[in-house]
Amino acid sequence: MMKVLDELWQEGHEILDIYYPEEISLGEEEWSVDVYQDEINDLCHLNWTWTVTSKRQVEIDDEKEADLPDWVIVVEEPFSDEVVCNAIEWWLRSRGYKFGVRMIFLEQARGSGLVKELRQMDIESEKRDAVPLEKVMKELTEQAGHLDGYFDAQ
């Protein structure tokens, strides 16, 4: 990841757009989000880039901060987009990077990692499960004919 961050900086990227798919209420005390950064995910073949989690969530999960992977960032603040951005900026700065971080909405993102896979699965699933309109219309017409006969017999 560090090599990719170096390359992005050399290419002129100063701001990293990030996003997360989870729905968490503002001010939540116990929370965790998987944060995506599309360029890093694509170039490093990652499912997501970082996980930002509250200290309370770590305690609830009965984990030890020291045992968590390097890409997990633990904070002591209630949930907000600003807290997530600040946590990632801190992570980057603590490793010598000067990137700014900007939160974007999931809908604005190109999508990478698991988000990209889920989007593709949904499209493929819809195509697989789709019923042609002609077939639906034929079945409705047939059913309507059967009902006419039913009501006539009554």
C-alpha angles and dihedrals in degrees: 000000000000091000090052091048089052090050093048091051092048090050089057102260107149098161124052115207111217135181142169132211099215122103110226128166118245109258095022109158098203111049148130131190132188106223122211130206107181101208093048093044093050097044094043095037092236128161089216134348109228139359117219114195139169120250088237090057090051089052093047090051087051092235130143117234092221091058096053120105119262092254093060112093118197120204133181097216134096116260123283136135088248091056090051092048092047091049092053093044088052091050091051095045092048086060095047100263123132100199120140116223126222126188116224129184118262089242090058094053124096088223130235140183114008093353090059092047092050092049091051093046091052092053093046091045091051091050092048094048097042118116116210113250092233091059092048092049092048092051092047091050091049092048092048089053091052091050093051089056091047094053092044089056092052 
